[in-house]
Amino acid sequence: MTNSVRHARTSPGREISTEFSLTPARLRVAVSDACDVIPEARRAEEDDEGGRGLALVALLSSRWEVAPRRINAHCTIGKTVWFELDR
């Protein structure tokens, strides 16, 4: 969520959305925004104040991915970053 707020410079009215789903097997969290720029994990230096978000997601989650955000069957605007945690 922090990456979307800080980096997804989108037009007014283009909201950032979060979706949570819980099953007996896992928790899935998805964050979507209208920015088409695909985030890339980077190696943060020890004294950097940021740059660890995707690395933490990759370390702590069972699965994660960045995918185009589907508005409908014919339209994608932006992206969705999702991850799953096994219960």
Secondary structure, DSSP 4 states (H G I P E B T S, - for coil): -HHHHHH----TT---EEEEEE-SSEEEEEEEES--PPP------TT-SS--HHHHHHHH-SEEEEEEEEEETTEEEEEEEEEEEE-
